[in-house]
Amino acid sequence: MFDKNDVVQVKKDIETCIGQKIVLKSNIGRNKVLEKEGKLISTYPNVFVVQFEEQNKTASYSYTDVLIKSVEISVPNSKNQYQNLFGNSSLF
């Protein structure tokens, strides 16, 4: 079980990336991983919203998805290389 403070910290970390380009990896089941570039457009109390570049689609994800590592967010660093926002890559 996760502590409420863990979710709050993940939300704060994600809020710092609003408006930035990100790469989102999502485990969609049966050993399939979706990896897309997009822009983090907003956060809400329980979810955050990403607008993907292709076909101008949006999707929402919960902060607990990040905690259980079914979703990973990578942001560009100073050298324009993407690195995981929450440490090393895990299951992907």
C-alpha positions as CSV (number, residue, x, y, z in Angstrom):
1,M,0.0,0.0,0.0
2,F,1.2,3.5,-0.8
3,D,1.3,6.4,1.6
4,K,-0.8,9.4,0.8
5,N,2.4,11.5,1.0
6,D,3.8,9.4,-1.9
7,V,0.9,10.4,-4.1
8,V,1.2,14.0,-3.1
9,Q,4.9,14.0,-3.9
10,V,4.3,12.4,-7.4
11,K,1.7,15.1,-8.1
12,K,4.1,17.9,-7.1
13,D,6.8,16.5,-9.3
14,I,4.5,16.1,-12.3
15,E,3.1,19.7,-11.8
16,T,6.6,21.0,-12.3
17,C,6.5,19.6,-15.9
18,I,3.2,21.3,-17.0
19,G,3.7,22.7,-20.5
20,Q,6.8,20.6,-21.2
21,K,7.3,18.0,-23.9
22,I,7.5,14.5,-22.4
23,V,7.8,10.9,-23.4
24,L,5.2,8.7,-21.8
25,K,5.6,4.9,-21.6
26,S,2.5,3.0,-20.6
27,N,2.1,-0.7,-20.0
28,I,-1.1,-1.7,-21.9
29,G,-1.1,-5.3,-20.9
30,R,0.1,-8.6,-22.3
31,N,3.7,-7.4,-22.4
32,K,2.8,-4.5,-24.7
33,V,4.2,-1.1,-24.1
34,L,3.0,2.2,-25.6
35,E,5.6,4.9,-26.0
36,K,4.6,8.3,-27.3
37,E,5.8,11.9,-27.2
38,G,3.4,14.5,-25.9
39,K,2.9,17.6,-23.8
40,L,1.8,17.6,-20.2
41,I,-1.1,20.0,-20.3
42,S,-2.8,19.9,-16.9
43,T,-3.1,18.3,-13.5
44,Y,-6.1,17.6,-11.4
45,P,-6.5,16.2,-7.9
46,N,-6.4,12.6,-9.0
47,V,-5.2,12.6,-12.7
48,F,-2.9,14.4,-15.1
49,V,-3.6,15.0,-18.8
50,V,-1.2,14.5,-21.7
51,Q,-1.8,15.8,-25.2
52,F,-0.1,13.5,-27.8
53,E,1.4,15.0,-30.9
54,E,-0.1,12.6,-33.4
55,Q,-3.7,13.4,-34.2
56,N,-3.9,15.9,-31.4
57,K,-5.3,13.3,-29.0
58,T,-5.4,13.6,-25.2
59,A,-5.3,11.0,-22.4
60,S,-5.5,11.1,-18.7
61,Y,-3.5,9.0,-16.2
62,S,-3.6,8.7,-12.4
63,Y,-0.8,9.4,-10.1
64,T,-1.0,5.9,-8.7
65,D,-0.3,4.6,-12.2
66,V,3.1,6.3,-11.8
67,L,3.6,4.8,-8.3
68,I,2.9,1.3,-9.4
69,K,5.1,1.8,-12.5
70,S,2.5,1.1,-15.1
71,V,3.3,4.6,-16.5
72,E,6.7,6.2,-16.8
73,I,7.4,9.8,-17.6
74,S,10.6,11.0,-19.2
75,V,11.5,14.7,-19.5
76,P,14.4,16.3,-21.4
77,N,17.5,17.3,-19.5
78,S,19.9,20.1,-20.3
79,K,21.4,18.1,-23.1
80,N,17.9,17.4,-24.7
81,Q,18.2,13.8,-23.8
82,Y,15.1,12.2,-22.1
83,Q,15.5,10.8,-18.6
84,N,12.9,9.2,-16.3
85,L,11.3,11.8,-14.0
86,F,11.2,9.3,-11.1
87,G,14.6,7.6,-11.3
88,N,15.6,4.5,-13.3
89,S,13.3,2.7,-15.7
90,S,11.8,-0.4,-14.1
91,L,9.6,-2.9,-16.0
92,F,9.9,-1.6,-19.5
